[in-house]
């Protein structure tokens, strides 16, 4: 699992029929202290996240499809939670 920051929404007039009722967001992976960690990804949202939210990403193709209960959906990454707070303990010790 990865932490990310939602930076935008993805809208397509044509997409796979299994994605018609799914919201797709653009997410920037981040480290626990908020620094960018890799390039942005597209993720299917199942928790009603929005731009500016910190989220928990499941980025394992088969596991992500199992969350959506559809083994044939063309998805690699799913937003499975909204992160309210990150508490880093013993930093620098």
Helices and strands as residue ranges (DSSP letters): E 2-10, G 17-19, E 23-30, E 41-45, E 54-58, H 61-67, E 78-82
